[in-house]
Amino acid sequence: MDAIGRPEFDLNDVYAFEARLSAIYPSNNNVRPKIRQQLQVLRDSGYLEFLGDGRYRLRAGGT
């Protein structure tokens, strides 16, 4: 999330890192589903707020 560089972003901003993540984890053939899963984990932990329509916002300090 830090690499995106702004507090609000959308799913396509995160998908821009797909090639980099695929290179780091070459045996993972499901990078996009894993990205979505981790966004859900970050949302559930209070680090992100889901705004709808694939948009997210970093929460100050998380909870």
HTML snippet that shows the backbone in 3Dmol.js (N, CA, C, O; Angstrom):
<script src="https://3Dmol.org/build/3Dmol-min.js"></script>
<div id="view" style="width:600px;height:400px;position:relative"></div>
<script>
const pdb = `
ATOM      1  N   MET A   1       0.823  -1.174   0.000  1.00  0.00           N
ATOM      2  CA  MET A   1       0.000   0.000   0.000  1.00  0.00           C
ATOM      3  C   MET A   1       0.880   1.256   0.000  1.00  0.00           C
ATOM      4  O   MET A   1       0.533   2.270  -0.605  1.00  0.00           O
ATOM      5  N   ASP A   2       2.009   1.170   0.680  1.00  0.00           N
ATOM      6  CA  ASP A   2       2.902   2.327   0.727  1.00  0.00           C
ATOM      7  C   ASP A   2       3.417   2.702  -0.664  1.00  0.00           C
ATOM      8  O   ASP A   2       3.622   3.881  -0.955  1.00  0.00           O
ATOM      9  N   ALA A   3       3.624   1.712  -1.512  1.00  0.00           N
ATOM     10  CA  ALA A   3       4.165   1.985  -2.850  1.00  0.00           C
ATOM     11  C   ALA A   3       3.171   2.738  -3.731  1.00  0.00           C
ATOM     12  O   ALA A   3       3.578   3.390  -4.692  1.00  0.00           O
ATOM     13  N   ILE A   4       1.896   2.661  -3.426  1.00  0.00           N
ATOM     14  CA  ILE A   4       0.904   3.387  -4.215  1.00  0.00           C
ATOM     15  C   ILE A   4       1.057   4.885  -3.984  1.00  0.00           C
ATOM     16  O   ILE A   4       0.910   5.673  -4.917  1.00  0.00           O
ATOM     17  N   GLY A   5       1.349   5.281  -2.757  1.00  0.00           N
ATOM     18  CA  GLY A   5       1.703   6.661  -2.477  1.00  0.00           C
ATOM     19  C   GLY A   5       0.562   7.620  -2.218  1.00  0.00           C
ATOM     20  O   GLY A   5       0.773   8.832  -2.189  1.00  0.00           O
ATOM     21  N   ARG A   6      -0.636   7.111  -2.030  1.00  0.00           N
ATOM     22  CA  ARG A   6      -1.756   7.994  -1.689  1.00  0.00           C
ATOM     23  C   ARG A   6      -2.757   7.214  -0.843  1.00  0.00           C
ATOM     24  O   ARG A   6      -2.816   5.987  -0.927  1.00  0.00           O
ATOM     25  N   PRO A   7      -3.537   7.908  -0.039  1.00  0.00           N
ATOM     26  CA  PRO A   7      -4.428   7.214   0.901  1.00  0.00           C
ATOM     27  C   PRO A   7      -5.639   6.549   0.259  1.00  0.00           C
ATOM     28  O   PRO A   7      -6.175   5.594   0.821  1.00  0.00           O
ATOM     29  N   GLU A   8      -6.087   7.025  -0.902  1.00  0.00           N
ATOM     30  CA  GLU A   8      -7.199   6.386  -1.602  1.00  0.00           C
ATOM     31  C   GLU A   8      -6.696   5.810  -2.902  1.00  0.00           C
ATOM     32  O   GLU A   8      -5.910   6.436  -3.614  1.00  0.00           O
ATOM     33  N   PHE A   9      -7.159   4.605  -3.209  1.00  0.00           N
ATOM     34  CA  PHE A   9      -6.712   3.911  -4.413  1.00  0.00           C
ATOM     35  C   PHE A   9      -7.790   2.929  -4.828  1.00  0.00           C
ATOM     36  O   PHE A   9      -8.743   2.676  -4.090  1.00  0.00           O
ATOM     37  N   ASP A  10      -7.622   2.381  -6.023  1.00  0.00           N
ATOM     38  CA  ASP A  10      -8.583   1.378  -6.461  1.00  0.00           C
ATOM     39  C   ASP A  10      -7.866   0.075  -6.780  1.00  0.00           C
ATOM     40  O   ASP A  10      -6.638  -0.008  -6.762  1.00  0.00           O
ATOM     41  N   LEU A  11      -8.661  -0.924  -7.068  1.00  0.00           N
ATOM     42  CA  LEU A  11      -8.125  -2.255  -7.299  1.00  0.00           C
ATOM     43  C   LEU A  11      -7.135  -2.271  -8.452  1.00  0.00           C
ATOM     44  O   LEU A  11      -6.149  -3.006  -8.399  1.00  0.00           O
ATOM     45  N   ASN A  12      -7.367  -1.486  -9.486  1.00  0.00           N
ATOM     46  CA  ASN A  12      -6.428  -1.441 -10.607  1.00  0.00           C
ATOM     47  C   ASN A  12      -5.066  -0.887 -10.207  1.00  0.00           C
ATOM     48  O   ASN A  12      -4.047  -1.274 -10.780  1.00  0.00           O
ATOM     49  N   ASP A  13      -5.040   0.018  -9.226  1.00  0.00           N
ATOM     50  CA  ASP A  13      -3.754   0.518  -8.718  1.00  0.00           C
ATOM     51  C   ASP A  13      -2.954  -0.621  -8.099  1.00  0.00           C
ATOM     52  O   ASP A  13      -1.735  -0.688  -8.259  1.00  0.00           O
ATOM     53  N   VAL A  14      -3.633  -1.510  -7.397  1.00  0.00           N
ATOM     54  CA  VAL A  14      -2.956  -2.642  -6.764  1.00  0.00           C
ATOM     55  C   VAL A  14      -2.582  -3.684  -7.815  1.00  0.00           C
ATOM     56  O   VAL A  14      -1.509  -4.284  -7.749  1.00  0.00           O
ATOM     57  N   TYR A  15      -3.477  -3.897  -8.789  1.00  0.00           N
ATOM     58  CA  TYR A  15      -3.169  -4.843  -9.865  1.00  0.00           C
ATOM     59  C   TYR A  15      -1.940  -4.421 -10.660  1.00  0.00           C
ATOM     60  O   TYR A  15      -1.328  -5.262 -11.319  1.00  0.00           O
ATOM     61  N   ALA A  16      -1.566  -3.175 -10.621  1.00  0.00           N
ATOM     62  CA  ALA A  16      -0.368  -2.711 -11.317  1.00  0.00           C
ATOM     63  C   ALA A  16       0.889  -3.402 -10.796  1.00  0.00           C
ATOM     64  O   ALA A  16       1.916  -3.414 -11.475  1.00  0.00           O
ATOM     65  N   PHE A  17       0.817  -3.977  -9.598  1.00  0.00           N
ATOM     66  CA  PHE A  17       1.957  -4.676  -8.998  1.00  0.00           C
ATOM     67  C   PHE A  17       1.924  -6.175  -9.291  1.00  0.00           C
ATOM     68  O   PHE A  17       2.758  -6.918  -8.775  1.00  0.00           O
ATOM     69  N   GLU A  18       0.985  -6.625 -10.103  1.00  0.00           N
ATOM     70  CA  GLU A  18       0.820  -8.053 -10.373  1.00  0.00           C
ATOM     71  C   GLU A  18       2.093  -8.685 -10.938  1.00  0.00           C
ATOM     72  O   GLU A  18       2.492  -9.758 -10.486  1.00  0.00           O
ATOM     73  N   ALA A  19       2.726  -8.053 -11.897  1.00  0.00           N
ATOM     74  CA  ALA A  19       3.940  -8.623 -12.506  1.00  0.00           C
ATOM     75  C   ALA A  19       5.054  -8.758 -11.470  1.00  0.00           C
ATOM     76  O   ALA A  19       5.760  -9.766 -11.432  1.00  0.00           O
ATOM     77  N   ARG A  20       5.200  -7.742 -10.641  1.00  0.00           N
ATOM     78  CA  ARG A  20       6.239  -7.790  -9.598  1.00  0.00           C
ATOM     79  C   ARG A  20       5.966  -8.924  -8.613  1.00  0.00           C
ATOM     80  O   ARG A  20       6.875  -9.663  -8.235  1.00  0.00           O
ATOM     81  N   LEU A  21       4.707  -9.054  -8.201  1.00  0.00           N
ATOM     82  CA  LEU A  21       4.347 -10.122  -7.263  1.00  0.00           C
ATOM     83  C   LEU A  21       4.492 -11.498  -7.901  1.00  0.00           C
ATOM     84  O   LEU A  21       4.910 -12.449  -7.241  1.00  0.00           O
ATOM     85  N   SER A  22       4.148 -11.606  -9.177  1.00  0.00           N
ATOM     86  CA  SER A  22       4.307 -12.883  -9.886  1.00  0.00           C
ATOM     87  C   SER A  22       5.779 -13.282  -9.959  1.00  0.00           C
ATOM     88  O   SER A  22       6.105 -14.467  -9.881  1.00  0.00           O
ATOM     89  N   ALA A  23       6.663 -12.309 -10.106  1.00  0.00           N
ATOM     90  CA  ALA A  23       8.097 -12.603 -10.142  1.00  0.00           C
ATOM     91  C   ALA A  23       8.604 -13.042  -8.766  1.00  0.00           C
ATOM     92  O   ALA A  23       9.473 -13.908  -8.669  1.00  0.00           O
ATOM     93  N   ILE A  24       8.062 -12.448  -7.715  1.00  0.00           N
ATOM     94  CA  ILE A  24       8.476 -12.808  -6.352  1.00  0.00           C
ATOM     95  C   ILE A  24       7.932 -14.180  -5.966  1.00  0.00           C
ATOM     96  O   ILE A  24       8.604 -14.950  -5.278  1.00  0.00           O
ATOM     97  N   TYR A  25       6.704 -14.485  -6.415  1.00  0.00           N
ATOM     98  CA  TYR A  25       6.036 -15.738  -6.078  1.00  0.00           C
ATOM     99  C   TYR A  25       5.685 -16.497  -7.364  1.00  0.00           C
ATOM    100  O   TYR A  25       4.511 -16.594  -7.721  1.00  0.00           O
ATOM    101  N   PRO A  26       6.691 -17.035  -8.059  1.00  0.00           N
ATOM    102  CA  PRO A  26       6.447 -17.646  -9.373  1.00  0.00           C
ATOM    103  C   PRO A  26       5.529 -18.874  -9.346  1.00  0.00           C
ATOM    104  O   PRO A  26       4.922 -19.196 -10.367  1.00  0.00           O
ATOM    105  N   SER A  27       5.415 -19.552  -8.230  1.00  0.00           N
ATOM    106  CA  SER A  27       4.550 -20.733  -8.177  1.00  0.00           C
ATOM    107  C   SER A  27       3.088 -20.375  -7.896  1.00  0.00           C
ATOM    108  O   SER A  27       2.224 -21.251  -7.929  1.00  0.00           O
ATOM    109  N   ASN A  28       2.803 -19.101  -7.622  1.00  0.00           N
ATOM    110  CA  ASN A  28       1.430 -18.669  -7.382  1.00  0.00           C
ATOM    111  C   ASN A  28       0.783 -18.302  -8.715  1.00  0.00           C
ATOM    112  O   ASN A  28       1.131 -17.298  -9.337  1.00  0.00           O
ATOM    113  N   ASN A  29      -0.152 -19.126  -9.131  1.00  0.00           N
ATOM    114  CA  ASN A  29      -0.861 -18.882 -10.387  1.00  0.00           C
ATOM    115  C   ASN A  29      -2.148 -18.100 -10.177  1.00  0.00           C
ATOM    116  O   ASN A  29      -2.941 -17.942 -11.105  1.00  0.00           O
ATOM    117  N   ASN A  30      -2.355 -17.615  -8.974  1.00  0.00           N
ATOM    118  CA  ASN A  30      -3.585 -16.904  -8.621  1.00  0.00           C
ATOM    119  C   ASN A  30      -3.277 -15.585  -7.933  1.00  0.00           C
ATOM    120  O   ASN A  30      -3.775 -15.315  -6.840  1.00  0.00           O
ATOM    121  N   VAL A  31      -2.460 -14.770  -8.572  1.00  0.00           N
ATOM    122  CA  VAL A  31      -2.004 -13.534  -7.949  1.00  0.00           C
ATOM    123  C   VAL A  31      -3.166 -12.569  -7.718  1.00  0.00           C
ATOM    124  O   VAL A  31      -3.280 -12.005  -6.629  1.00  0.00           O
ATOM    125  N   ARG A  32      -4.020 -12.368  -8.701  1.00  0.00           N
ATOM    126  CA  ARG A  32      -5.139 -11.427  -8.514  1.00  0.00           C
ATOM    127  C   ARG A  32      -6.082 -11.864  -7.398  1.00  0.00           C
ATOM    128  O   ARG A  32      -6.459 -11.033  -6.571  1.00  0.00           O
ATOM    129  N   PRO A  33      -6.479 -13.143  -7.342  1.00  0.00           N
ATOM    130  CA  PRO A  33      -7.309 -13.546  -6.204  1.00  0.00           C
ATOM    131  C   PRO A  33      -6.606 -13.346  -4.858  1.00  0.00           C
ATOM    132  O   PRO A  33      -7.244 -12.988  -3.868  1.00  0.00           O
ATOM    133  N   LYS A  34      -5.301 -13.578  -4.826  1.00  0.00           N
ATOM    134  CA  LYS A  34      -4.545 -13.381  -3.580  1.00  0.00           C
ATOM    135  C   LYS A  34      -4.498 -11.913  -3.204  1.00  0.00           C
ATOM    136  O   LYS A  34      -4.583 -11.575  -2.024  1.00  0.00           O
ATOM    137  N   ILE A  35      -4.364 -11.040  -4.186  1.00  0.00           N
ATOM    138  CA  ILE A  35      -4.393  -9.598  -3.911  1.00  0.00           C
ATOM    139  C   ILE A  35      -5.726  -9.229  -3.279  1.00  0.00           C
ATOM    140  O   ILE A  35      -5.762  -8.530  -2.266  1.00  0.00           O
ATOM    141  N   ARG A  36      -6.823  -9.693  -3.870  1.00  0.00           N
ATOM    142  CA  ARG A  36      -8.147  -9.379  -3.318  1.00  0.00           C
ATOM    143  C   ARG A  36      -8.308  -9.948  -1.919  1.00  0.00           C
ATOM    144  O   ARG A  36      -8.883  -9.299  -1.046  1.00  0.00           O
ATOM    145  N   GLN A  37      -7.803 -11.157  -1.702  1.00  0.00           N
ATOM    146  CA  GLN A  37      -7.890 -11.769  -0.378  1.00  0.00           C
ATOM    147  C   GLN A  37      -7.142 -10.928   0.655  1.00  0.00           C
ATOM    148  O   GLN A  37      -7.648 -10.686   1.750  1.00  0.00           O
ATOM    149  N   GLN A  38      -5.950 -10.489   0.304  1.00  0.00           N
ATOM    150  CA  GLN A  38      -5.159  -9.711   1.261  1.00  0.00           C
ATOM    151  C   GLN A  38      -5.777  -8.338   1.511  1.00  0.00           C
ATOM    152  O   GLN A  38      -5.666  -7.807   2.616  1.00  0.00           O
ATOM    153  N   LEU A  39      -6.421  -7.759   0.512  1.00  0.00           N
ATOM    154  CA  LEU A  39      -7.145  -6.505   0.745  1.00  0.00           C
ATOM    155  C   LEU A  39      -8.279  -6.727   1.739  1.00  0.00           C
ATOM    156  O   LEU A  39      -8.542  -5.870   2.583  1.00  0.00           O
ATOM    157  N   GLN A  40      -8.949  -7.867   1.643  1.00  0.00           N
ATOM    158  CA  GLN A  40     -10.011  -8.186   2.599  1.00  0.00           C
ATOM    159  C   GLN A  40      -9.439  -8.356   4.010  1.00  0.00           C
ATOM    160  O   GLN A  40     -10.033  -7.899   4.987  1.00  0.00           O
ATOM    161  N   VAL A  41      -8.298  -9.007   4.105  1.00  0.00           N
ATOM    162  CA  VAL A  41      -7.645  -9.188   5.406  1.00  0.00           C
ATOM    163  C   VAL A  41      -7.286  -7.825   5.998  1.00  0.00           C
ATOM    164  O   VAL A  41      -7.515  -7.579   7.182  1.00  0.00           O
ATOM    165  N   LEU A  42      -6.724  -6.945   5.175  1.00  0.00           N
ATOM    166  CA  LEU A  42      -6.361  -5.607   5.641  1.00  0.00           C
ATOM    167  C   LEU A  42      -7.600  -4.800   6.022  1.00  0.00           C
ATOM    168  O   LEU A  42      -7.565  -4.027   6.980  1.00  0.00           O
ATOM    169  N   ARG A  43      -8.686  -4.972   5.284  1.00  0.00           N
ATOM    170  CA  ARG A  43      -9.950  -4.311   5.626  1.00  0.00           C
ATOM    171  C   ARG A  43     -10.473  -4.830   6.971  1.00  0.00           C
ATOM    172  O   ARG A  43     -10.848  -4.045   7.842  1.00  0.00           O
ATOM    173  N   ASP A  44     -10.494  -6.150   7.129  1.00  0.00           N
ATOM    174  CA  ASP A  44     -11.024  -6.749   8.353  1.00  0.00           C
ATOM    175  C   ASP A  44     -10.187  -6.406   9.582  1.00  0.00           C
ATOM    176  O   ASP A  44     -10.700  -6.378  10.700  1.00  0.00           O
ATOM    177  N   SER A  45      -8.901  -6.146   9.372  1.00  0.00           N
ATOM    178  CA  SER A  45      -8.028  -5.793  10.491  1.00  0.00           C
ATOM    179  C   SER A  45      -8.069  -4.300  10.811  1.00  0.00           C
ATOM    180  O   SER A  45      -7.441  -3.849  11.769  1.00  0.00           O
ATOM    181  N   GLY A  46      -8.820  -3.527   9.997  1.00  0.00           N
ATOM    182  CA  GLY A  46      -8.956  -2.101  10.263  1.00  0.00           C
ATOM    183  C   GLY A  46      -7.914  -1.230   9.602  1.00  0.00           C
ATOM    184  O   GLY A  46      -7.891  -0.020   9.828  1.00  0.00           O
ATOM    185  N   TYR A  47      -7.052  -1.814   8.792  1.00  0.00           N
ATOM    186  CA  TYR A  47      -5.999  -1.046   8.132  1.00  0.00           C
ATOM    187  C   TYR A  47      -6.541  -0.292   6.923  1.00  0.00           C
ATOM    188  O   TYR A  47      -6.060   0.792   6.592  1.00  0.00           O
ATOM    189  N   LEU A  48      -7.558  -0.878   6.259  1.00  0.00           N
ATOM    190  CA  LEU A  48      -8.174  -0.280   5.078  1.00  0.00           C
ATOM    191  C   LEU A  48      -9.669  -0.125   5.287  1.00  0.00           C
ATOM    192  O   LEU A  48     -10.282  -0.844   6.077  1.00  0.00           O
ATOM    193  N   GLU A  49     -10.233   0.811   4.578  1.00  0.00           N
ATOM    194  CA  GLU A  49     -11.682   0.968   4.516  1.00  0.00           C
ATOM    195  C   GLU A  49     -12.099   0.712   3.070  1.00  0.00           C
ATOM    196  O   GLU A  49     -11.534   1.301   2.148  1.00  0.00           O
ATOM    197  N   PHE A  50     -13.082  -0.162   2.869  1.00  0.00           N
ATOM    198  CA  PHE A  50     -13.604  -0.419   1.533  1.00  0.00           C
ATOM    199  C   PHE A  50     -14.679   0.609   1.242  1.00  0.00           C
ATOM    200  O   PHE A  50     -15.640   0.744   1.999  1.00  0.00           O
ATOM    201  N   LEU A  51     -14.516   1.340   0.137  1.00  0.00           N
ATOM    202  CA  LEU A  51     -15.430   2.420  -0.213  1.00  0.00           C
ATOM    203  C   LEU A  51     -16.487   1.992  -1.222  1.00  0.00           C
ATOM    204  O   LEU A  51     -17.443   2.727  -1.468  1.00  0.00           O
ATOM    205  N   GLY A  52     -16.325   0.823  -1.801  1.00  0.00           N
ATOM    206  CA  GLY A  52     -17.235   0.341  -2.833  1.00  0.00           C
ATOM    207  C   GLY A  52     -16.636   0.514  -4.212  1.00  0.00           C
ATOM    208  O   GLY A  52     -15.717   1.308  -4.416  1.00  0.00           O
ATOM    209  N   ASP A  53     -17.171  -0.242  -5.156  1.00  0.00           N
ATOM    210  CA  ASP A  53     -16.723  -0.169  -6.558  1.00  0.00           C
ATOM    211  C   ASP A  53     -15.211  -0.309  -6.705  1.00  0.00           C
ATOM    212  O   ASP A  53     -14.606   0.373  -7.532  1.00  0.00           O
ATOM    213  N   GLY A  54     -14.596  -1.183  -5.914  1.00  0.00           N
ATOM    214  CA  GLY A  54     -13.166  -1.438  -6.040  1.00  0.00           C
ATOM    215  C   GLY A  54     -12.264  -0.354  -5.486  1.00  0.00           C
ATOM    216  O   GLY A  54     -11.069  -0.342  -5.782  1.00  0.00           O
ATOM    217  N   ARG A  55     -12.805   0.560  -4.687  1.00  0.00           N
ATOM    218  CA  ARG A  55     -12.017   1.662  -4.117  1.00  0.00           C
ATOM    219  C   ARG A  55     -11.764   1.405  -2.644  1.00  0.00           C
ATOM    220  O   ARG A  55     -12.607   0.861  -1.931  1.00  0.00           O
ATOM    221  N   TYR A  56     -10.573   1.815  -2.205  1.00  0.00           N
ATOM    222  CA  TYR A  56     -10.142   1.622  -0.821  1.00  0.00           C
ATOM    223  C   TYR A  56      -9.524   2.901  -0.284  1.00  0.00           C
ATOM    224  O   TYR A  56      -9.086   3.766  -1.043  1.00  0.00           O
ATOM    225  N   ARG A  57      -9.498   3.004   1.036  1.00  0.00           N
ATOM    226  CA  ARG A  57      -8.845   4.134   1.708  1.00  0.00           C
ATOM    227  C   ARG A  57      -8.060   3.580   2.892  1.00  0.00           C
ATOM    228  O   ARG A  57      -8.563   2.764   3.664  1.00  0.00           O
ATOM    229  N   LEU A  58      -6.820   4.039   3.020  1.00  0.00           N
ATOM    230  CA  LEU A  58      -6.045   3.706   4.210  1.00  0.00           C
ATOM    231  C   LEU A  58      -6.673   4.382   5.418  1.00  0.00           C
ATOM    232  O   LEU A  58      -7.077   5.543   5.355  1.00  0.00           O
ATOM    233  N   ARG A  59      -6.751   3.648   6.510  1.00  0.00           N
ATOM    234  CA  ARG A  59      -7.284   4.232   7.729  1.00  0.00           C
ATOM    235  C   ARG A  59      -6.117   4.714   8.576  1.00  0.00           C
ATOM    236  O   ARG A  59      -5.086   4.045   8.659  1.00  0.00           O
ATOM    237  N   ALA A  60      -6.274   5.842   9.189  1.00  0.00           N
ATOM    238  CA  ALA A  60      -5.207   6.401  10.028  1.00  0.00           C
ATOM    239  C   ALA A  60      -4.947   5.501  11.206  1.00  0.00           C
ATOM    240  O   ALA A  60      -5.793   5.368  12.091  1.00  0.00           O
ATOM    241  N   GLY A  61      -3.787   4.881  11.227  1.00  0.00           N
ATOM    242  CA  GLY A  61      -3.377   4.052  12.352  1.00  0.00           C
ATOM    243  C   GLY A  61      -4.004   2.681  12.416  1.00  0.00           C
ATOM    244  O   GLY A  61      -3.565   1.852  13.213  1.00  0.00           O
ATOM    245  N   GLY A  62      -5.020   2.404  11.605  1.00  0.00           N
ATOM    246  CA  GLY A  62      -5.713   1.110  11.721  1.00  0.00           C
ATOM    247  C   GLY A  62      -6.409   1.006  13.057  1.00  0.00           C
ATOM    248  O   GLY A  62      -6.478   1.980  13.807  1.00  0.00           O
ATOM    249  N   THR A  63      -6.926  -0.176  13.358  1.00  0.00           N
ATOM    250  CA  THR A  63      -7.551  -0.402  14.668  1.00  0.00           C
ATOM    251  C   THR A  63      -7.063  -1.678  15.268  1.00  0.00           C
ATOM    252  O   THR A  63      -7.476  -2.040  16.370  1.00  0.00           O
TER     253      THR A  63
END
`;
const viewer = $3Dmol.createViewer("view");
viewer.addModel(pdb, "pdb");
viewer.setStyle({}, {cartoon: {color: "spectrum"}});
viewer.zoomTo();
viewer.render();
</script>
